Structure formats: structure tokens, C-alpha cells
């Protein structure tokens, strides 16, 4: 995981699962500390995210206020499906496929 240089956010590669969950949750905590705007996750290098990682993402999105958004660039199909199935009305997440 490394910060994006052109906007607020991070690039995520590899897997989000038990061994990497603490790093994932730290990135999500940074989102919660922001008080405005969008936070971008470039997920084009993410190969796997477990249900706990997807849940942490959704819980973070549910805690956002006003115009705050999570923008997910190129999420893996499994994550998109998890969000559709379990959080279909979560408007604080935008998916940008490139």
C-alpha cells in the first residue's frame, strides 16, 4: 500500500486478508479522520479481499458525512459483488472502472 501522489488516497496491491488487515484498517482510519472530499483507493493491483476487509470498507463508508466519498478504482470483481450483495444502497462508495 502506498499513497497516491495526485490526490488523497492509496494504491493497494496484493491481498487484504488476516495478515494484512491491520494495514488495511489503518488506511481506512485515515479516511475517517478526513472531514471533506473524496478518498481514492486504486485497487487495480488488488488480487483478493476477504469478507472482513470488505466489511471494514463498508463500515468506513457508512461513517462518512455529507459529500465524503470513497472512490474505488478498478476493484476486483469479487469486491464489487460483495458490495452489491451486502451493501446495495451504500451511496458513499463510487466505483470507477478504468
N, C-alpha and C positions, 0 to 999 in steps of 0.2 A: 504494500500500500504506500503510495507516495502522493504528495499534494499536487494539485493541478496548478499550472503556472499562469493560466489566463483567466481564471475565475475561482470562486470559492468552491472547494471540493477536493475529492481524492480520486486517484486511479487505483482500481482494485484488480489484482491478478491472483490466480491460483484458486484456492478453496477457502470458503468460510465454513468451518466446522469446529468441533471441540478444541483442537489445538490452537486455532487461530481466532476463536471467538472473542477473546479479551481485546485484541487489536481492533476487531470489527466494532465492538461496543464502544471503544474509546473514540473511534471515528464518528459514531452516532452521537456520542455525548457532545462532540464539538458542534454538531448541528443544533442540539438543544440549547447550547449557550448563545447561539446567534439570535438576534431579535428581529431580523428582517431578511427579505430576499430569498433567493433560491440557493440550494446547496447541491452541487453536482457530483454524481458518482459515475465515473467512466468504468463500466463493468464489462467492456469488450474483452478483457483478459480473464474474467472470472469463469472458471470451469465448473464450479459446484458451490451451492449454498444449501446448507441443511435447513430444516424447518425452524430450528431455534434462531438461526441467523435471519431468516425471512420474518419471523415473528418480531425480533428486535427492530428490524427496519420498519415494520408496520406500526409498532408501538411508538417509535420515534415520530413517525408521520402523524399519528393520532395526537401527539402532544404539541404539534405546531399550531401557531396562531396566525390569523389574518392572511397575509399574502405569502407567508413562508411556504416553500415547496421543496420537495426532494425531486431532483431530476435524474432519472436513471438512463444512462446512455448504453444502449446495446446490452440489456440484461440477458442472461441465459434463458432459454425458453422455459426451463423448469421454474425459475423465479417468477417470470411473467404469469405462468399458470397458477402458482401458489397464490399470488396476489389476486388473480381473477376469482379463484375458488373461495378463499377465506376472507378477503377484504375487498369485495367488488365495488364498494362505494367509497373507497378511500381517495378522496379528491386531492389530498396533499402530495400524492405521488404522480409525477408525469413520466411517461416512458418515451424516450427519444431513440428511435432505431435509426442507425446510420448505415 
